[in-house]
């Protein structure tokens, strides 16, 4: 009788142990699924914001604004200006990327070229300067020239300083710059959206 009772208790304990292990396995599976879903969501958002952002511009705008940074930005901005897509071209020299001096781009007939050093030397400073110039000349539309990683943040910054239409066109980012650019843009975009909401 006592032996039978002991066997029954042992069987129940073994059953509980197996159930406990099954519960742990189910919990681990849920965590893995949640982590996988979060990683996929982060990849989708990253791609949408920094790799394939919304871009495009109409046939004509009031000004082209080249944001300072890597890639063939100056060449792309000048090609648009030579095609007379705008009567004004603003070229930012916010870092040693571009040489100092009185000129930063070739003269283009029929196009006013303005070279500027933003203060602060950042996307925010570029947007502030372009917004002031836009107000002075009563511009209603601007096309930003940048690389895909910066496009979303540049648009956000510009829309806070300029109340007309803001378009973005991009040129390729060098392949080796992508890992750093993605990490940087996540931090800089958070700063623009949460910490620095004014122009």
Secondary structure, 3 states (H helix, E strand, C coil): CHHHHHHHHHHHHHHHHHHHHHHHHHHHHHHHHHHHHHHHHHHHHHHHHHHCCCCECCCCCCEEEECCCCCCHHHHHHHHHHCCCCCEEEEECCCCCCCCCCCCCCCECCEEEEEECCCCCCHHHHHHHHHHHHHHHCCCEEEEEEEHHHHHHHHHHHHHHCCCEEEEEEECCCHHHHHHHHHHHHHHHHHHHHHCCCC
